[in-house]
Each structure stands twice: as structure tokens, then as C-alpha cells.
Amino acid sequence: MSILFLVFQQTMFFSIPLLIVALGGVFTERSGVTNIALDGMMIMGAFTSIFFINQMQATMSGQSLLLIAILIATGTGAIFSLLHAYAAVNLKADQIISGTALNMFAPAFAIFVARMIQENGVQQINFANTFRIQSVPLLGDIPVIGGLFFKNAYITTYLGFVILILAVFVLYKTRFGLRLRACGEHPHAADSVGINVYRMRYAGVMISGALAGLGGLVFVIPTSTNFNATVSGYGFLALAVMIFGQWRPLRVLFAAFFFGLMKTIASAYSVIPFLSTSDIPSDIYKMVPFIATLIVLAFSSKSSQAPKAVAIPYDKGSR
Amino acid sequence: MNKLKNTLLNDSFNRAYSSVFSILIGLLFGLIILMISNSDQAVDGFVIILKGGFSTGAKGMGQVLYFATPLILTGLSVGFAFKTGLFNIGAAGQFIMGAFAAVYIGVKWTFLPAPWHWIVALIGAAVVGGLWALIPGLLKAYLNVHEVIATIMMNYIGMYLANYLVKLTVYDSKKALSMNVAETAVLPKGGLDQVFFNHIGTTKDMSTVNGGIWIAILIAIVIYIILNKTTFGYELKACGYNPHASKYAGINDKRNIVLSMVIAGMLAGLGGGLLYLAGANGRHIKVVDVLAAEGFNGIPVALLGLSNPIGIIFSAIFISYITQGGNYLQTLNFVPEVIDIIIACIIYFSAFALIFRNILPRFIKFRKEKKAAKAEEQMETTTAAEVEVEAQVKEEGSDKE
């Protein structure tokens, strides 16, 4: 039973950041801008917030520090994404190229600043993990469910679910969501009824930046004790999760859990009884999530429901 | 003067101009970052970046060419895919799989005689790289899987698989690197050992550069010819511009998508072969869980070279040049990642290439119009007498005819 709990908790640590970042991807693509810079935005968000924790952990600790770090990560991601929004919306630049540029910039910037500012000149930023909740009062005592959801948890896990509910609500139940989706499907029609396409696309990109920045922090906190200017390609995986989830929040949740489970098997196979006895090398296990994603994509991409106007710059004059 | 203006208005010149403009802005941005981080040594540091490989004389320039070789190939890989409407972000995976194939053949197949050994190793690298791109190509053509996602997945699978295979077959556990390839598998120097070395007393301090750079340039020319001078290349490009129209015109679009990906993969794989078949003082495969940087750097190389094979040769040498400069930056306590920031900045601005491309011709046109307007004004102010004289001259001219 304890193994089941461990696998489940690990799966959460891997899936929640994917869920958050992929939801960000849903917002930007639904507004009509593709954002392959999610990875770079995760790195930027993780970098500033972890650096903040590193600096402040002498005076603060626990959940209040984490909450401020969450705000910083979100803000950093949103501001950094403005660069992409400006290129993609105002300058009508190639969105893949500008995304690639930001993906290159983020890790270089994180390493550069860390080595310049930190006294010992190393690129790793260490932090003490004081954010784990041993057991949520009351809820943690419920049999089975308490062990699955409310022990050894982080508030970021619950935040992930809150964001999911918010995303569903905003996209499908508000005027803003309807307009955002319209801009991704047929921006000219949206423009003709008075929707400001540029502003909507800015909103989409900035939401994706904010969520990606947050996702970076959420990824680093439970899985490591230092930040080394990388999020292990999670931004790209989130893109795959978004496509696998067919740009719909609830399916994205499913996709993120699928991938998180695969990743858990890859990293924790040694504690899973029937896998640890086989002599398959670890490198092969590490491939599992990627191969599984490829196979799943092969079966689910035939009827792709990508937003129609995604990655096409909006030009008022074109027909 | 007019000729100069015409060249300035010429499209391909203009495109190159936009790249140069992006580079200048990127370098300026780099200078600003150096200023912020350490204003005293910023100018010295900037000079080191500009001096690039020259900082260590002829050997340094040799190193620039050695590291430019794989960049030319991965740049060609990304650029070729771009031209045919695909975004091959998977050069890293194709590169490392090709590298493994080359090193494996280089170490194990010692029964092959001298020239054939490295030739077979290079062919092996290209074939394995091509196979690695075949999977995303097939997935794209027949199952509609977006090639960006598929090639990213193949990157990670390739990285782990290459690590596993290297450890299994050609691993030198003392150095934690891949083994040296056999002497017969090392690429010939191609005359470059006569040029790129430094004198240390009486001994020569050799650069690792070898004939691989010649092969890379040759391949670039071949790709240029395929893309611009053959029906096959035309069909591939047509599919890239408008798949529906080309399908209507009777071009097999599915076959072309697969072929484009495979050729792109072969180029990246060959890049891996060319880098690692370089003897004991060359590079060896490190078994680490990091995607090959050469693969990702193919993207900026292709963008900066505007996906033109000949342009890619120069942009690869440029990127390699300033990266070498970045390594020397550490002597001034600067962090070499400044170079990556500069490259990122260059790419960001090259994304606006369209705008740069439009500014200059507009500016020249504006000047021309202004001049024309001025000339008209002068015409109006000329006296009637002058007009008469002019008319007479014209009449005389026509009489003569």
C-alpha cells in the first residue's frame, strides 16, 4: 500500500507542473498564438522565484515564503512573455523563431545572472525545502484518500487543481473566454464584431507566460533542492500534453496524468516490485514516457482539433 | 552609383542585410550586458568576443572551423526542412544517433582499410540520422502528428538510447567518454594541418580541424544544387509553400514530407559523424542526460543563414567564431553564457526580418522620390529660353537620325 501512495505522490509531482503549463499553452493557442517558448518561460519563472527563496529563506520559511515565490514566478513569466507577444502580435513575426529565441535566452540568462550575483560563482541556486506538508489536518486522517491526496503534499498540488477549474470556467463560461477562443478560430470574424484581436492575443500569451512561470517553480520545488537553469525539457513536454489533450482543459488533465505516471515509472521503477526485479537498464526506462507519448500521439492526432488560426499573425488588411 | 542602389534594392542582398542588422543589434545588446555586469572590463571583454577564435592565433581559427563543421550540417538539416515547410527541432537526436553510429563503426569495424573506414563510418552516421528522422516523417505524413512534437520526443529517446548504446559498446570507463576511434577512421587533414597550428618552441601545437570542413562545404553546395537546380528540390519546396496546390499539381506530398525529413536527418547525423571522427585530441561522446547542443544550435545557424545553404556556411562559422570568443571571456571573469544571450538576441531580431527587409528599400525609394521632386521643381524654374535651347538640341538630334 505504501508503494501505491509513493507512486501516486510521485505522479502528482510530475503531472501538476505539466498540467499547469499545458493549460497555459491552451490559453495562448486558443487565442491564436503558438508558444514554443513555454520551456524558457518556465526557466525564467523558476529562476526568479527560487532565487528569491534562496535570498529570503534565512528570514522566512514555510508556506508564506512559498506563496510570495508563487507570485514572483507568475509575474516573471507574464512579463517575459511580453517579448513573445510583442513579436507575434505587433510585429507579426514568425512565432516559432521568436519562441526559439526566448528558449535560448532563458537558460543562458539564468546561468549568467546566477554566476554573476552569487558569491561562490556557481550556476546552481540552492534552497531548503520547507514547504512539504506532512499531513493536512483532518483531511489527512481519512483512510486511503487521505494517504493519496493529503499527506506529503504541497499547496502547489492543490493550486494546480484550482487553476484547472478556473481555466474551464474562464474558457467556457465567461465572455472573455468566448472572445479568446473566437480569436484563435477566426480572428477576422471576431474583429468584425468589435473584439480587439490584438488585446485578446496579448491576454492569451501573458496567461500562458504566467502559468508557465508558475509551472517552473512547481516543477523544481518537490523534485530537487537546487535550481540548475533547466526544467528538463518540461516546457516541450507540456506542449505535447496540450496537443494530446486536444486543446481542452479536462483532456489536458488526463494527458498530464498519463505522462506523469509514465515519468514516475521511469524514475521510480526500482521501488516498484515487479519492475525492480527485471534487469532492464535505467536508460531504457527513461525513454518510456517519450515513447508512450509518441504512440499516443500517433493514435490521437488524426482528427486534430487545433485552433484554426493558430500561429498565423493577424493582419487586418488580409483576406 | 545606380548600380549600388540596385544591389541595395536586390532582394537577396536585402535579406542578408537584415541578418547583418540583427547581428549588430545582438552584439550591441551583449555589450550592454557586459557593461551592466562589470563596466570596467566591458570593453576588453567585448573586444575578446569580436576577436573570437583569433585570440589564440592560427590554432584558434582551426578550432573555429572544427566546431563550425557540425554546425554547418545541423544548420543545413534545419534549413533544408524549413525550405520544405517543416520545422526539424530534432537535429539534436539525429545528431547524437549519427555520432554513435560513426564512433561505433570507427571503433569496431577495424577490418576496413584506411580511406574506406572513415567513409563507411560517415555513411553509417548519415543513414542512422536519416532513420531517426524517418519516424517523425512517417508520423507526420500518414498520422498527422505535428513534426515539432514528434522530433522533440525523438530527441529524448535518441539521447537516452545513444547513452545506453555507448555504455554498452564503445565506452572508456576510465575517462567516462566514448573510446578513441581507430586511426583508419580518423578523417584526413585535407591540407589544413599545414595552416592551423601555433609554434610552441620547436613543436607544433596542432588544431583539431580536419577535412570534415571541406566535406561540410561540399555537402552545402550539393544541397544548394538540389534545392535550386533540380525538379526534385522544386517539388519539395512547392510542398513547403503550399501543400494543397502542389498536391493538385500532381506532386506526391506524403512521399515528399517523408523524404524531406529523412534528408534533414541524414544531414544532422552526418554532422555527428564529422565532429566525432577526429582522433584522440578531438571530441568524444559524453554520457550525460543533456541534449546535444550542436543540434539546437543548428536552429540559429539556419535562421541566421536564412535557410540558404551557402548562407548557412557563413552563419555557422560566425556562430562558432563568437562561441570560441566566449570561451576566452572567462579570463576576464565574465560568464561565457553571454554568447548564448547574444545569439538569442540575434535570433529574436531576425524574427522581425520582414520589417528590416522593408525599411531599407522604402528609405531608398523615399530618397529617389525626393530627388525626382527636386528635379521637377528645377524644371519649372528653368527659363523659357533654356527650354527653347533644349528643344533645338533635340531637333538637331532627331535630324541627325
Boltz contact constraints between the chains, C-beta under 6 A:
constraints:
  - contact:
      token1: [A, 87]
      token2: [B, 351]
      max_distance: 6.0
  - contact:
      token1: [A, 91]
      token2: [B, 352]
      max_distance: 6.0
  - contact:
      token1: [A, 93]
      token2: [B, 351]
      max_distance: 6.0
  - contact:
      token1: [A, 93]
      token2: [B, 352]
      max_distance: 6.0
  - contact:
      token1: [A, 94]
      token2: [B, 351]
      max_distance: 6.0
  - contact:
      token1: [A, 96]
      token2: [B, 87]
      max_distance: 6.0
  - contact:
      token1: [A, 97]
      token2: [B, 303]
      max_distance: 6.0
  - contact:
      token1: [A, 97]
      token2: [B, 351]
      max_distance: 6.0
  - contact:
      token1: [A, 98]
      token2: [B, 351]
      max_distance: 6.0
  - contact:
      token1: [A, 100]
      token2: [B, 299]
      max_distance: 6.0
  - contact:
      token1: [A, 101]
      token2: [B, 344]
      max_distance: 6.0
  - contact:
      token1: [A, 101]
      token2: [B, 347]
      max_distance: 6.0
  - contact:
      token1: [A, 101]
      token2: [B, 348]
      max_distance: 6.0
  - contact:
      token1: [A, 104]
      token2: [B, 344]
      max_distance: 6.0
  - contact:
      token1: [A, 105]
      token2: [B, 344]
      max_distance: 6.0
  - contact:
      token1: [A, 108]
      token2: [B, 337]
      max_distance: 6.0
  - contact:
      token1: [A, 108]
      token2: [B, 340]
      max_distance: 6.0
  - contact:
      token1: [A, 108]
      token2: [B, 341]
      max_distance: 6.0
  - contact:
      token1: [A, 111]
      token2: [B, 337]
      max_distance: 6.0
  - contact:
      token1: [A, 112]
      token2: [B, 335]
      max_distance: 6.0
  - contact:
      token1: [A, 112]
      token2: [B, 337]
      max_distance: 6.0
  - contact:
      token1: [A, 115]
      token2: [B, 335]
      max_distance: 6.0
  - contact:
      token1: [A, 116]
      token2: [B, 37]
      max_distance: 6.0
  - contact:
      token1: [A, 236]
      token2: [B, 152]
      max_distance: 6.0
  - contact:
      token1: [A, 240]
      token2: [B, 149]
      max_distance: 6.0
  - contact:
      token1: [A, 243]
      token2: [B, 149]
      max_distance: 6.0
  - contact:
      token1: [A, 281]
      token2: [B, 164]
      max_distance: 6.0
  - contact:
      token1: [A, 283]
      token2: [B, 160]
      max_distance: 6.0
  - contact:
      token1: [A, 283]
      token2: [B, 163]
      max_distance: 6.0
  - contact:
      token1: [A, 283]
      token2: [B, 164]
      max_distance: 6.0
  - contact:
      token1: [A, 286]
      token2: [B, 160]
      max_distance: 6.0
  - contact:
      token1: [A, 287]
      token2: [B, 157]
      max_distance: 6.0
  - contact:
      token1: [A, 287]
      token2: [B, 160]
      max_distance: 6.0
  - contact:
      token1: [A, 290]
      token2: [B, 153]
      max_distance: 6.0
  - contact:
      token1: [A, 290]
      token2: [B, 156]
      max_distance: 6.0
  - contact:
      token1: [A, 290]
      token2: [B, 157]
      max_distance: 6.0
  - contact:
      token1: [A, 293]
      token2: [B, 153]
      max_distance: 6.0
  - contact:
      token1: [A, 294]
      token2: [B, 153]
      max_distance: 6.0
  - contact:
      token1: [A, 297]
      token2: [B, 145]
      max_distance: 6.0
  - contact:
      token1: [A, 298]
      token2: [B, 139]
      max_distance: 6.0
  - contact:
      token1: [A, 298]
      token2: [B, 143]
      max_distance: 6.0
  - contact:
      token1: [A, 298]
      token2: [B, 145]
      max_distance: 6.0
  - contact:
      token1: [A, 301]
      token2: [B, 143]
      max_distance: 6.0
  - contact:
      token1: [A, 301]
      token2: [B, 144]
      max_distance: 6.0
  - contact:
      token1: [A, 301]
      token2: [B, 145]
      max_distance: 6.0
  - contact:
      token1: [A, 302]
      token2: [B, 144]
      max_distance: 6.0
  - contact:
      token1: [A, 304]
      token2: [B, 144]
      max_distance: 6.0
